């Protein structure tokens, strides 16, 4: 049977593939589908963000975000409010919950039960909230991007940041976000343009963050970044001579769960783009000072590449201490 107006209602905290099955079923059997997302200020993911996720996952579906201030066990008040929000009663209500039948009856709507035993998609919002990493296969890319842990490897020139970041990404079977500033520098240096400006660093920080956010959606629970916009604030200081509120604002929009600072005790190698060893120790000190002043955990790594990698992986393991899933699997 097909319906005119189909309704799906829930918290979607967070959206998962059980919700996807529910909404796709409603879309397939309704001329028009509306999703009502119930949000509270105390929810650990903002309701508008969850609404954006649903609109991306289900383009063409109308998503309404409503204030969840009512007794969840009072089907009558929810039925009355639903009719008010929609301007009419839906023709069918699609749910995977026991409340669906009485809620639909109070609106004079047909109830369509979809996989209530969770056999087709064995997941729930509670399970994802408890351990999103072991339930990774049941969440969509925008939701993965929100949950993915982010580790940033940073440091002064020729301190092994890229070597470590590449080794970590390979061992952890996850994408690596490469340093966009270096990519940007190659044609600039080839043109013998050695004057840097704030707009260039604003561009670099913005693009670095954009690439990082895009890669987080494809991450294997963890994203490895070879620098980030936070590090760009220090490179702006190095090349322009001052701090930049604009670059700092962009950096503040980023996320990081762990910083790994590579030590400057290893031999300097000139690759044609680097300033030189004379500035390396001072820059390392800037990184230590800046990392100490912020709140994200960080660790200074010294020693051989193997020793650095081993300690870095131990630090990553600690990020997932509460999960059944373990990094590298």
N, C-alpha and C positions, 0 to 999 in steps of 0.2 A: 504494500500500500504506500502511496506517496501522499505528501501533505503540502499545504500552502506555506505556513510559517512554522518552521522547526526551531526549537529552543534547546540550548545546552547551557547549564548553569553550574558554577562551582568556584572553588578558590584558585585552582590551577597553581598550586604553591609547592613546587613549580610545575609548569606544563610537562607532561611526559607522553610516551607513545600510547598509553591507555587513553589519555585525553584525545590524542590524535585519532585513534580509532573511533572514538565516540563522535567527534566533530565530523569526521569524514563520512560516517554513517548518516548523520543528520543532513549533511550536504547532498548525499546521494539520494536521499528520500524526501527532500523538501525543495520547494521552489525558492524559498529564501530561508537562510539560517542566521540566527542571532545567537551570539555567545555572551552571557552575562558573567562577568568576573567579579567576585565578591572580595573586597580588599579592606584590610584594617591597617591603621597607621603603625601598629606593632609588628606587622608581617616583616620577615627578614629580607624579602625582596619586595620592593615597592610595587604597588598594584599597576601603575602606569607602565612600568617596565615589563611586567608580565603581559599586559595588554599588547604592548609593542611586539613581544615575542609571538603571541598568538596571531597577530595580524600578518607577521612575516611567514609563519608556518602555514597559515590558512588564508591566503590572499582572496579577497572577494567576500569573506565572511564579515559581517558586522560584529564588532566586539565592543561591548559596553562595560565600563568599569564603574561599579557602584560601591557605596559605603556600606561595609558589612557591620552594621551596628545592632542587628536584630538577633533574637534567640534562634539558634540554628535548628532547634527542635520544634519551633512553632510554624508548621506548614501553612497555616492560614495567613499569617502576616506576610510570609514570603510569597504566597499566591497573590494576595492583594497588591503587594508592591510590584510584583512582576507585571501584572496587568497595567499598573500605572506607568511603569517604566517603558513598556512596549506600546502602550496606547490601545491594547487589545489583548485577549487571551491567545496564546499560541495554539496552533492546531495540534502540535505534538511536542512532547517533552522527551528528550533522549537522555537517559541517565544510566549509570552503572551502580546505583545506590538504592538502598531499601526505601529511602524517603521519596523516591520518584513517583510511585503509584499514588499515595495520598496527596502529594503536592499537585500532580496533574489533575486528579479528580476534582480538587477544589477550584480549579480554573476551567473545568469542563473540557480538558484537553486529553488527547490520547497519550498514554505512556508507552514508550518504546525502551525496553531494557536491553542494554548492550554489554555483553560479557561481564555480568555482575560477579561470577565466580573467579574472574581474572585468569581464565584459562588461555585465551588467545594472546593476551599481553599480560604476563605475570609481573605486574608492578603496581605501585601505589605512590601517592604523594608522600605518605609517611615513610615508605621505604627509601625514596630518593632523598628526602630530608635527612634521614638517619645516616645514609652512606651513599652520596651521589656517585662516588668513584666506582663502587662495585656494581652500580646500576647504570653505568655510562651508556650502554647500548640502548637504553630506553629513553634517553633525552636527546633533543634535537640540537643542531649546531649553535643557535643563539643562546640556548640554556647552557650548553657545554662551555661556551665562551665565558659565561658568568662564573661557573664553578671551577674552571681550570686554574690550577696553581701556576704562579708565574715566578720563575727564577731568572734573575738578571746577573750576568757575568760582566764586570766592568773593571777598569783599571787604566793606568797611564799607558803611553805608547810602548810597544814591544815588551809587554809583561805577560804574554800568553793568554790573553782573554779569548781570542778566536779559537785557539787550539783547544782550550778547555771547553768552551761552549759547544764546539763541534763534537767533541768526544762525549759530552753529556747527552746531547740530542741523539747521537747514534746509540749509545748504551740504553737510553730510556725510550727509544723507539717513538720519538715525537718530533714535531717540526722545530726548526731553528729559525729564529728571526735574526737575520743578519744586520750588520751595522749599515744603515742607510747613509750616514755621514761620510763614510769611506767611499761608497758608491758615488755620492755627490762630488767628492773631492777630486776624483780621477780626471774628469774633463776640465775641471777648474785649474788643476795644477798643470795639465797639458797645455792650457792656454796661457800659462805663466801669470795667472791671476792670483796674487798672494794677499789681496785685501779682502777681509771678511767683514760682513755687515750683520746687524741684528736681524733684518728680514730673512737672510739666508738661514740663520739658526732657527728662526720661527718655522720656516718651511721644513727644515730637517727634523725638528722635534715633532711637528704635526704629522709628517709622513711616517716617521718611526713609530709613533703611537698608532696610526691607522693600520700599518702592517702588523703590528703586534696584536691589535684587537681582532683583525681578520684571521690571523694564524691561530689565535686562542680557540676559535670555533672548530678547528681541525685537530686540536691537540689531543694527545693520548693522556688525558687527565692533567698533564703538566706541560708548560710551555717554557722553552729555554730561549733567552734573549741575549744576544751579543750586544750589550749596551741597551740603554733606553733613554727616554726624554729627560730623566733625572740627570743622567751623565751629560746630556747636551748642555745643561745649565753651566757645568764646569768648563766645557770646551768653549762656550761663549765667553766666559771670563778669560780664558787663555788667549783667544784670538782677537776679541774686541776690547778687552781690558777692563770691562765692568760686568756686574751681574745684570741680568735682564728680567724684569718683572713679567714681560710677555712670555718668554721661554719658561719661566718658573710656573706660570699659570697653566701652560700646556702640560708640563711635567706633573702638576698636581692632579690632572685628570687621569693619569695612568695608575696602574695597580702593580704591586709587586709583593710577593710573599717572602722572598729571601734574596738578599744581595750577596754575591761572592766577589770579593776584591782580590785580584791577582797581585802578588807581591812583585817588587821591582828589583829583587836580588839576582835575577837571571841576566845573562849577557844581553846587551842591546844589539838589535839587528836593524840596519837601515834598509828600507825597502823602496826608497825613492820618494815616499810621501810623508815620512815622519820628520819631526822637527830636529830631533837629535837627543843624545843621552843627557846633555846639559840641563834639559828642562824636565826630564822624566821623574827625578826624585821629588822635585817640588810639586809636580802634578799628583804624584802618589799621595803626598801629604794633604793636598786639597781633597782628594777622594776620602781619605780617612776622616778628615775633619767633617766633611759634609755627611758621611754615613753615620758618624757618631751623633750628629745633631738631629737626625730624623728617627722615626719610630720603627721602621721595618727591621727585623733581625738581619744581621750581616756577619760575615766571617772573612777574615784575611787568610788567604791560602798561599803558602810558600812551599818550596821544595820541588821535586821532580814532577813532570807532567802526570806520572802515575800516582804519586802521592797526593797531588792536588785533586785529581779525579776521584780517588778513593774517599777523601774527606768530603768533597762536594756531594758525592752520592749518599754518604752518611747523613749529611744535612738535609738532603731531599727526602730520605726515608723518614726523617722526623716530621716532615710536613704531613705525612699520611699515616701518622701513628694511630689515629682513631679509625682507620678504614681497614676492611678486610682485604682490599686490593693493595698490592705492593708495587712500587715503581719498577719499571723494566719488564713487567709481565704483560 
